[in-house]
Each structure stands twice: as C-alpha cells, then as structure tokens.
Amino acid sequence: MPILIALTLLIGLALTGCVGNESIESPTASALRSPAPRTSAATPTNTGSSSSTTLPTLVRPGVSVGDGATESPATGPTDTVSPAPSPPPPPAGDSSGINGVALAGPQCPVERPDSPCPDRPVANAEIDIYNPDRARKITAVFTDNDGRFQVDLAPGDYYLEPQPPDPSRPFPIGSPQTVTVHAGEYTDVTVSYDTGIR
C-alpha cells in the first residue's frame, strides 16, 4: 500500500512538472497565461494610413480656405510703366506766329478793268525766316497748293526771305520783308513774287 501511494505521487509530480521546489508549466498552460506582447511606444505601427507628416496645403487664388475665408491672389509689382503725363496744350490766346500767303503777279502784260488778271498763289515755295539782322536762321516753312503757310513764332521781329519755287527758273522772284509778331496773335502777311511780266 505505501508503495502504491508513492508511485501515485511521483506520477502526479511528473504530470504537473514540479520537481523539487521549482514549478514547470506545460507549454499549453504557459501559452494560455502569457500576456499579449506589448508594442513599444518607440516602434511606429503601420496602420495602412498615409504618413503622419503634415504637408502644407496648396490653395489656388480665389479658393475658399477654412471657415469661409477666401485667399486672395497675391499681387506684386508689374513691369508696366505708366507714360508721363503730357502738359496740356497752351490756350489759343497764348499762341503767336505768322499766317501768310504767297502770291505771284502780274499775270497779264496790261490789266484792264474788264479783263482782270489777279495774282496767283505760289505753291511749294520755301519761306526762310531769320532774326532781324539775318545772323541766324530761325526756321523755314513751305506754302501749300493755295500758296498759304502758317508758322508758330515767339513775339518779336523776323526777316522773311522767300525762295523761288523752281530754282532752275529766274522767275518768279520773291520780295523779302520784315514782320513783327505780337504776343497772343498771328500776324497776317502777304509774300509777293514778281513774275517778270510787263
């Protein structure tokens, strides 16, 4: 009887894994009681979502951003250069110069009351304009098809020297004259050309 009890105890110890003072768990029991492995906080967990790095949001001009706010398009300096404002033209009363007409005559050897021969306009004739002592040429102007010309000049005295419309011909010959220009007005001038008809 004592031998049977001892064998039973040895078999029980062998089954439970206990030898001496140390306890040996069976693999099945250890797996049931062992806690789930802990995940280290330093180890990133791949959950399948995108990277946690936050990228700046690109917003097109005029697109709403957040709480109803709208981002305005950025404005910067442009290369467009505005033209300088031009001064206003002077009033007509401040202008001055010469209004002229060039006429050539006589047009008939003998002019009778019943057969008048009026002077004819001299077209495309150059009128040279000098200062009174002819030391300096101020400008030159040409007559139009009606023999008329206009030139802006400051108030003062001027010497007009008409040039022949056709330098290859001796006539008509223009007569020089001195003209005075007054402030705020145009002086009317008739430049006479001699045709040489007698």
DRENDO-1510 file (C-alpha; in Angstrom, 1 decimal, always signed):
<recs>
REC; n; res; u; v; w
REC; 1; MET; +0.0; +0.0; +0.0 .
REC; 2; PRO; +2.7; +2.6; +0.8 .
REC; 3; ILE; +4.5; +1.8; -2.5 .
REC; 4; LEU; +1.3; +2.5; -4.4 .
REC; 5; ILE; +0.9; +5.8; -2.8 .
REC; 6; ALA; +4.5; +6.8; -3.5 .
REC; 7; LEU; +4.1; +5.8; -7.2 .
REC; 8; THR; +1.0; +7.9; -7.5 .
REC; 9; LEU; +2.7; +11.0; -6.0 .
REC; 10; LEU; +5.7; +10.6; -8.4 .
REC; 11; ILE; +3.4; +10.2; -11.4 .
REC; 12; GLY; +1.4; +13.4; -10.3 .
REC; 13; LEU; +4.6; +15.3; -9.9 .
REC; 14; ALA; +5.8; +14.2; -13.3 .
REC; 15; LEU; +2.5; +15.3; -14.9 .
REC; 16; THR; +2.4; +18.7; -13.2 .
REC; 17; GLY; +6.1; +19.4; -14.0 .
REC; 18; CYS; +7.0; +20.0; -10.4 .
REC; 19; VAL; +10.4; +18.7; -9.4 .
REC; 20; GLY; +11.8; +19.7; -6.1 .
REC; 21; ASN; +10.9; +23.4; -5.2 .
REC; 22; GLU; +10.7; +24.6; -8.9 .
REC; 23; SER; +7.4; +24.6; -10.8 .
REC; 24; ILE; +7.5; +23.8; -14.6 .
REC; 25; GLU; +4.4; +24.8; -16.6 .
REC; 26; SER; +3.3; +22.9; -19.6 .
REC; 27; PRO; +3.6; +24.7; -22.9 .
REC; 28; THR; -0.2; +24.8; -23.2 .
REC; 29; ALA; -0.7; +26.4; -19.9 .
REC; 30; SER; +2.1; +28.9; -20.4 .
REC; 31; ALA; +0.6; +30.0; -23.7 .
REC; 32; LEU; -2.8; +30.5; -22.1 .
REC; 33; ARG; -1.5; +32.6; -19.3 .
REC; 34; SER; +1.2; +34.6; -21.1 .
REC; 35; PRO; +0.1; +38.2; -21.7 .
REC; 36; ALA; +0.0; +39.6; -25.3 .
REC; 37; PRO; +3.3; +41.1; -26.4 .
REC; 38; ARG; +3.4; +44.8; -25.7 .
REC; 39; THR; +4.1; +47.2; -28.5 .
REC; 40; SER; +6.9; +49.6; -27.8 .
REC; 41; ALA; +5.9; +53.2; -28.0 .
REC; 42; ALA; +9.0; +54.0; -30.0 .
REC; 43; THR; +8.2; +51.5; -32.7 .
REC; 44; PRO; +5.9; +53.0; -35.3 .
REC; 45; THR; +2.8; +51.0; -36.2 .
REC; 46; ASN; +2.0; +50.7; -39.8 .
REC; 47; THR; -1.8; +51.0; -39.9 .
REC; 48; GLY; -2.0; +51.4; -43.7 .
REC; 49; SER; -2.8; +55.1; -43.5 .
REC; 50; SER; -0.7; +57.9; -45.0 .
REC; 51; SER; +2.4; +59.3; -43.3 .
REC; 52; SER; +1.8; +61.3; -40.2 .
REC; 53; THR; +4.0; +64.2; -41.7 .
REC; 54; THR; +1.8; +67.2; -42.3 .
REC; 55; LEU; +2.4; +68.8; -45.7 .
REC; 56; PRO; +1.4; +72.4; -46.5 .
REC; 57; THR; -1.9; +72.8; -48.2 .
REC; 58; LEU; -1.6; +74.4; -51.6 .
REC; 59; VAL; -4.5; +76.7; -52.3 .
REC; 60; ARG; -5.3; +78.3; -55.6 .
REC; 61; PRO; -6.1; +82.0; -55.7 .
REC; 62; GLY; -9.8; +82.6; -55.0 .
REC; 63; VAL; -10.5; +79.2; -53.4 .
REC; 64; SER; -12.1; +79.1; -50.0 .
REC; 65; VAL; -9.8; +78.2; -47.1 .
REC; 66; GLY; -11.1; +77.0; -43.8 .
REC; 67; ASP; -14.0; +78.9; -42.0 .
REC; 68; GLY; -15.3; +80.6; -45.2 .
REC; 69; ALA; -12.2; +82.7; -45.6 .
REC; 70; THR; -11.1; +83.2; -49.2 .
REC; 71; GLU; -7.4; +83.5; -50.1 .
REC; 72; SER; -6.9; +86.5; -52.4 .
REC; 73; PRO; -4.4; +86.2; -55.3 .
REC; 74; ALA; -1.0; +87.6; -54.5 .
REC; 75; THR; -0.3; +90.9; -56.1 .
REC; 76; GLY; +3.1; +92.2; -56.8 .
REC; 77; PRO; +4.9; +94.9; -58.8 .
REC; 78; THR; +4.5; +94.8; -62.5 .
REC; 79; ASP; +6.8; +95.9; -65.3 .
REC; 80; THR; +4.2; +98.2; -66.8 .
REC; 81; VAL; +5.4; +101.7; -66.8 .
REC; 82; SER; +2.8; +104.4; -67.0 .
REC; 83; PRO; +3.7; +107.2; -69.5 .
REC; 84; ALA; +4.5; +110.5; -68.1 .
REC; 85; PRO; +1.5; +112.9; -68.3 .
REC; 86; SER; +2.0; +115.4; -71.1 .
REC; 87; PRO; +1.4; +119.0; -70.4 .
REC; 88; PRO; -1.9; +120.5; -71.6 .
REC; 89; PRO; -1.7; +122.5; -74.8 .
REC; 90; PRO; -1.4; +126.2; -74.2 .
REC; 91; PRO; -4.6; +128.2; -74.6 .
REC; 92; ALA; -5.2; +129.6; -78.1 .
REC; 93; GLY; -4.8; +133.2; -76.8 .
REC; 94; ASP; -1.2; +132.4; -75.8 .
REC; 95; SER; -0.1; +131.3; -79.3 .
REC; 96; SER; +1.6; +133.6; -81.7 .
REC; 97; GLY; +3.2; +133.5; -85.2 .
REC; 98; ILE; +2.6; +134.3; -88.8 .
REC; 99; ASN; -0.4; +133.5; -91.1 .
REC; 100; GLY; +0.9; +134.1; -94.7 .
REC; 101; VAL; +0.0; +133.7; -98.3 .
REC; 102; ALA; +2.4; +133.9; -101.3 .
REC; 103; LEU; +1.1; +135.5; -104.5 .
REC; 104; ALA; +2.7; +136.0; -107.9 .
REC; 105; GLY; +1.9; +138.9; -110.2 .
REC; 106; PRO; +1.3; +140.4; -112.5 .
REC; 107; GLN; -0.3; +137.7; -114.6 .
REC; 108; CYS; -1.1; +139.9; -117.7 .
REC; 109; PRO; +1.0; +142.5; -119.6 .
REC; 110; VAL; -1.8; +145.0; -119.5 .
REC; 111; GLU; -4.5; +144.7; -117.0 .
REC; 112; ARG; -7.8; +146.3; -117.8 .
REC; 113; PRO; -10.9; +146.7; -115.6 .
REC; 114; ASP; -13.0; +144.4; -118.0 .
REC; 115; SER; -10.2; +141.8; -118.1 .
REC; 116; PRO; -8.6; +141.5; -114.6 .
REC; 117; CYS; -5.6; +139.2; -114.1 .
REC; 118; PRO; -5.4; +138.6; -110.4 .
REC; 119; ASP; -2.2; +137.4; -108.7 .
REC; 120; ARG; -1.9; +133.6; -108.5 .
REC; 121; PRO; -0.8; +131.6; -105.4 .
REC; 122; VAL; +2.7; +130.3; -105.4 .
REC; 123; ALA; +2.6; +126.6; -104.4 .
REC; 124; ASN; +5.5; +124.7; -102.8 .
REC; 125; ALA; +7.6; +127.8; -102.2 .
REC; 126; GLU; +10.1; +127.9; -99.3 .
REC; 127; ILE; +10.0; +130.8; -97.0 .
REC; 128; ASP; +13.1; +131.2; -94.8 .
REC; 129; ILE; +12.7; +133.0; -91.5 .
REC; 130; TYR; +15.7; +134.8; -89.9 .
REC; 131; ASN; +16.2; +137.1; -86.9 .
REC; 132; PRO; +16.1; +140.8; -87.9 .
REC; 133; ASP; +19.8; +141.1; -88.7 .
REC; 134; ARG; +19.8; +137.8; -90.7 .
REC; 135; ALA; +22.6; +136.5; -88.4 .
REC; 136; ARG; +20.6; +133.3; -87.6 .
REC; 137; LYS; +18.0; +131.3; -89.5 .
REC; 138; ILE; +15.1; +130.6; -87.2 .
REC; 139; THR; +13.1; +128.2; -89.3 .
REC; 140; ALA; +11.7; +127.6; -92.8 .
REC; 141; VAL; +8.1; +126.9; -94.0 .
REC; 142; PHE; +6.6; +125.8; -97.3 .
REC; 143; THR; +3.5; +127.1; -98.9 .
REC; 144; ASP; +0.6; +124.7; -99.8 .
REC; 145; ASN; -1.2; +124.4; -103.1 .
REC; 146; ASP; -3.1; +127.6; -102.3 .
REC; 147; GLY; +0.1; +129.5; -101.5 .
REC; 148; ARG; -0.7; +129.6; -97.8 .
REC; 149; PHE; +1.5; +128.9; -94.8 .
REC; 150; GLN; +1.4; +129.2; -91.0 .
REC; 151; VAL; +4.3; +129.1; -88.6 .
REC; 152; ASP; +4.4; +129.5; -84.8 .
REC; 153; LEU; +6.8; +132.1; -83.6 .
REC; 154; ALA; +7.5; +133.9; -80.3 .
REC; 155; PRO; +6.7; +137.6; -80.2 .
REC; 156; GLY; +9.4; +139.7; -81.9 .
REC; 157; ASP; +10.8; +140.9; -85.3 .
REC; 158; TYR; +11.6; +138.5; -88.1 .
REC; 159; TYR; +13.1; +138.7; -91.6 .
REC; 160; LEU; +11.3; +136.7; -94.3 .
REC; 161; GLU; +13.2; +135.7; -97.3 .
REC; 162; PRO; +11.1; +133.8; -100.0 .
REC; 163; GLN; +12.9; +131.3; -102.1 .
REC; 164; PRO; +12.0; +130.6; -105.8 .
REC; 165; PRO; +9.6; +127.7; -106.2 .
REC; 166; ASP; +11.7; +126.5; -109.1 .
REC; 167; PRO; +15.4; +127.3; -108.6 .
REC; 168; SER; +16.1; +126.4; -112.3 .
REC; 169; ARG; +14.0; +129.4; -113.5 .
REC; 170; PRO; +14.7; +133.1; -112.9 .
REC; 171; PHE; +11.0; +134.0; -112.1 .
REC; 172; PRO; +9.1; +134.4; -110.1 .
REC; 173; ILE; +11.3; +136.3; -107.6 .
REC; 174; GLY; +10.1; +136.8; -104.0 .
REC; 175; SER; +10.4; +140.1; -102.2 .
REC; 176; PRO; +12.0; +139.9; -98.7 .
REC; 177; GLN; +10.3; +141.7; -95.8 .
REC; 178; THR; +10.4; +142.3; -92.1 .
REC; 179; VAL; +7.5; +141.1; -89.9 .
REC; 180; THR; +6.6; +141.9; -86.3 .
REC; 181; VAL; +4.9; +139.2; -84.3 .
REC; 182; HIS; +2.8; +140.3; -81.3 .
REC; 183; ALA; +2.0; +138.2; -78.2 .
REC; 184; GLY; -1.2; +136.2; -78.4 .
REC; 185; GLU; -1.9; +136.7; -82.1 .
REC; 186; TYR; -0.9; +135.7; -85.6 .
REC; 187; THR; +0.3; +138.4; -88.0 .
REC; 188; ASP; -1.2; +138.2; -91.5 .
REC; 189; VAL; +1.5; +138.5; -94.1 .
REC; 190; THR; +1.4; +138.6; -98.0 .
REC; 191; VAL; +4.6; +137.5; -99.6 .
REC; 192; SER; +4.8; +139.0; -103.1 .
REC; 193; TYR; +6.5; +137.2; -106.0 .
REC; 194; ASP; +7.3; +139.1; -109.3 .
REC; 195; THR; +6.5; +137.1; -112.4 .
REC; 196; GLY; +8.6; +139.4; -114.6 .
REC; 197; ILE; +5.6; +140.0; -117.0 .
REC; 198; ARG; +5.5; +143.6; -118.3 .
</recs>
